[in-house]
Amino acid sequence: MISRRNLLKNTVRIIGGIALPLSAFRIIDPKEIFAAYNDGTKVRWVFLVDTYKCVGCGMCVKACKLENEIPYDANVTRTWVERYVLTKDGNVLADSPKGARDGFTNPRIDLGLGQYADIKPAEIDKAFFVPKLCNQCDKPPCVQVCPVGATYQVPEGVVLVDRTWCIGCGYCIMACPYGVRFFHPKYHTAEKCTYCYHRITKGMTTACVAACPFGARRIGNIKDPNDPVTKIIMTERVGILKEEYGTKPQNYYIGLSKEVK
Amino acid sequence: MVHGELWTAKELFVYPNEYIYWSIQIVMYPFMTGLVAGAFVLSSLYHVFGIKQLKEMARFALVFSFALLFIAPMPLLFHLLQPFRGINVFMTPHFTSAIAAFGIVFSAYGAIVASELWFVYRKRFVDIALALRNKQDRSLWESIQYLVYCTLTLGSYDVSEEALDKDHKAIKILAAIGIPVACFLHGYAGFIFGSVKANALWMTPLMPVIFIMSAIVSGIALCMLTYILIMEIKKLLASRKSLSRSSLYQSKEEIKGVEINVVRMTARYLLFFLVFAISLELLDLVFRGYTAVKSWDVLRSVIYGRDFTDIFILQYGIGNLIPLILLLLPRITIKRALLSVSLILFGVFMMRYNVVIGGQAFSLTFAGYMHYHMPIVPYNWETFKEGLAGALFVGLMPFPLFWFFNKLFPVFD
């Protein structure tokens, strides 16, 4: 029969014995040592969108589809442009037909199910365009929920998908509050905007930035204080999308309006 | 065509990439795991808490749970766009994901059910194996049987009083461990949905608890349904054979007496869990309406408008309220029990449907809607597995499997 004293003694011993080696693991975490000596990387890609400059031509969407081999006619896209129309009677209408691949050539608003709204110019209070793409969040929920680790964040902040390992469960698509993910029609794996990772790592800019005729889209390195994009983000008033989800998105918007979803 | 486009119709402002990506198979998945967990909890009520009245049901529920267990991952495999990579979940589990735990929880649970089943039927395996061993000229079929049963004994032929006592102890321990694991198995299925912060309808800490409760409800209901059906068949056989070999079979009246007793007892537990499940679901609904956060406008339009029939008439009305009244009324009969459990099963299915499909009925913009049109007639692989045919296939598979397992582990001896 074990006495109470001995039971307590042994309990303390066992807990201590287990805790000690476990804490040692924590002390020698290689990641922490690495981080202590090195910031890891000198680059953190961010995106800057000036909504005042966007005219909804859709060149960015076209360029993205061609550059990243997203089937041209498939109704999915890595980047898209939204049109917002606010009428005098307080209605907010928005659409993005085919992700604005062909631009907004029609003044009618697409209501889905084959219906359209005809808004007369006199009824409009304000109208504007908002380009969208992956926010390359600092706390990406899509990476968190991937059951096999097929989607991951590179040290420069961009979130990528491993097409050879993705099982196609769609959990990441569900987890993204921005709706940027979809299944690639050909590869049948999760697909998303990568800030054209294959280009920016070679010193080029993204396809959409290169295609934008008005300079509405820009990409920059937030860790470089001399980067013009960083300077704008640091000194001017910029907004982010859906802050309430705590994902810490890294696309910054100039001229964001409260109606933007 | 893009995956999801076939069965999704978009209305008003929906992001270009949004479709109903989680369709009918993801409705089937929590429904099937729920049945597994529920059936196991039912069997444990007897083994752990010694509720004697459930003895007849306990063995049946255990074997049925085992049969369902093999089907539970099937909807997931059907749903995956890369089904052959499903094994990756076991190979590189990414533990920040709720789905990654699936491999571990599921195998642990499978091991528990399998070993409990083995302890329950060990004596039978030994008896048959020994009888066949002593038999002289065995036929080919008997030789196969001998081989199968020898394997099933796992080399343990001790059926002394002490050994059987130990078996009983092991069963009790396994059943006791099994209850939290079964709850975990299903609670975590609820967690998969409840932890998706991007989805306004799914995200609630109540989700795992709601899932567990409705799982137990559906498990008990399915066990009762199958039990009643099997007993009815036995009655039919008994009345036919009563003239010729009456001594060999139980009489019709005997079966009837046992049947109503078991049904009455099980119904009481069903009622208890049903009330619990409904209360939690209503609490969730009331809480959402009361706090009315940003997403409530669109949620309200879905819950009280677009999905009103699915939620309030099919799920709460036909699936919960009517069976609740039927079970509460005194002097329950077999017919009434049969009707109530069928309705309850339907209600739980509708609950899963309203969670999974309902959660995708509105856009992430909160300014648009998506309508789900399930493919009915399959004309290619995708419309089969993501349509009615695939769902029916998954839903019906447990029965032939149970029939097969019943040959190895006879539940009514």
Boltz contact constraints between the chains, C-beta under 6 A:
constraints:
  - contact:
      token1: [A, 74]
      token2: [B, 2]
      max_distance: 6.0
  - contact:
      token1: [A, 75]
      token2: [B, 2]
      max_distance: 6.0
  - contact:
      token1: [A, 76]
      token2: [B, 2]
      max_distance: 6.0
  - contact:
      token1: [A, 76]
      token2: [B, 17]
      max_distance: 6.0
  - contact:
      token1: [A, 77]
      token2: [B, 16]
      max_distance: 6.0
  - contact:
      token1: [A, 80]
      token2: [B, 16]
      max_distance: 6.0
  - contact:
      token1: [A, 94]
      token2: [B, 13]
      max_distance: 6.0
  - contact:
      token1: [A, 96]
      token2: [B, 16]
      max_distance: 6.0
  - contact:
      token1: [A, 99]
      token2: [B, 16]
      max_distance: 6.0
  - contact:
      token1: [A, 111]
      token2: [B, 12]
      max_distance: 6.0
  - contact:
      token1: [A, 112]
      token2: [B, 10]
      max_distance: 6.0
  - contact:
      token1: [A, 112]
      token2: [B, 11]
      max_distance: 6.0
  - contact:
      token1: [A, 112]
      token2: [B, 12]
      max_distance: 6.0
  - contact:
      token1: [A, 113]
      token2: [B, 11]
      max_distance: 6.0
  - contact:
      token1: [A, 144]
      token2: [B, 96]
      max_distance: 6.0
  - contact:
      token1: [A, 145]
      token2: [B, 97]
      max_distance: 6.0
  - contact:
      token1: [A, 146]
      token2: [B, 94]
      max_distance: 6.0
  - contact:
      token1: [A, 146]
      token2: [B, 97]
      max_distance: 6.0
  - contact:
      token1: [A, 147]
      token2: [B, 89]
      max_distance: 6.0
  - contact:
      token1: [A, 147]
      token2: [B, 94]
      max_distance: 6.0
  - contact:
      token1: [A, 147]
      token2: [B, 97]
      max_distance: 6.0
  - contact:
      token1: [A, 147]
      token2: [B, 99]
      max_distance: 6.0
  - contact:
      token1: [A, 147]
      token2: [B, 100]
      max_distance: 6.0
  - contact:
      token1: [A, 148]
      token2: [B, 88]
      max_distance: 6.0
  - contact:
      token1: [A, 148]
      token2: [B, 89]
      max_distance: 6.0
  - contact:
      token1: [A, 148]
      token2: [B, 92]
      max_distance: 6.0
  - contact:
      token1: [A, 148]
      token2: [B, 94]
      max_distance: 6.0
  - contact:
      token1: [A, 149]
      token2: [B, 92]
      max_distance: 6.0
  - contact:
      token1: [A, 149]
      token2: [B, 94]
      max_distance: 6.0
  - contact:
      token1: [A, 167]
      token2: [B, 80]
      max_distance: 6.0
  - contact:
      token1: [A, 167]
      token2: [B, 82]
      max_distance: 6.0
  - contact:
      token1: [A, 167]
      token2: [B, 85]
      max_distance: 6.0
  - contact:
      token1: [A, 167]
      token2: [B, 86]
      max_distance: 6.0
  - contact:
      token1: [A, 167]
      token2: [B, 88]
      max_distance: 6.0
  - contact:
      token1: [A, 168]
      token2: [B, 80]
      max_distance: 6.0
  - contact:
      token1: [A, 168]
      token2: [B, 81]
      max_distance: 6.0
  - contact:
      token1: [A, 168]
      token2: [B, 82]
      max_distance: 6.0
  - contact:
      token1: [A, 169]
      token2: [B, 80]
      max_distance: 6.0
  - contact:
      token1: [A, 170]
      token2: [B, 21]
      max_distance: 6.0
  - contact:
      token1: [A, 171]
      token2: [B, 99]
      max_distance: 6.0
  - contact:
      token1: [A, 173]
      token2: [B, 21]
      max_distance: 6.0
  - contact:
      token1: [A, 174]
      token2: [B, 196]
      max_distance: 6.0
  - contact:
      token1: [A, 175]
      token2: [B, 196]
      max_distance: 6.0
  - contact:
      token1: [A, 175]
      token2: [B, 198]
      max_distance: 6.0
  - contact:
      token1: [A, 177]
      token2: [B, 198]
      max_distance: 6.0
  - contact:
      token1: [A, 179]
      token2: [B, 15]
      max_distance: 6.0
  - contact:
      token1: [A, 179]
      token2: [B, 17]
      max_distance: 6.0
  - contact:
      token1: [A, 179]
      token2: [B, 18]
      max_distance: 6.0
  - contact:
      token1: [A, 179]
      token2: [B, 364]
      max_distance: 6.0
  - contact:
      token1: [A, 182]
      token2: [B, 17]
      max_distance: 6.0
  - contact:
      token1: [A, 183]
      token2: [B, 3]
      max_distance: 6.0
  - contact:
      token1: [A, 183]
      token2: [B, 81]
      max_distance: 6.0
  - contact:
      token1: [A, 185]
      token2: [B, 2]
      max_distance: 6.0
  - contact:
      token1: [A, 188]
      token2: [B, 81]
      max_distance: 6.0
  - contact:
      token1: [A, 245]
      token2: [B, 197]
      max_distance: 6.0
  - contact:
      token1: [A, 261]
      token2: [B, 365]
      max_distance: 6.0
  - contact:
      token1: [A, 261]
      token2: [B, 367]
      max_distance: 6.0
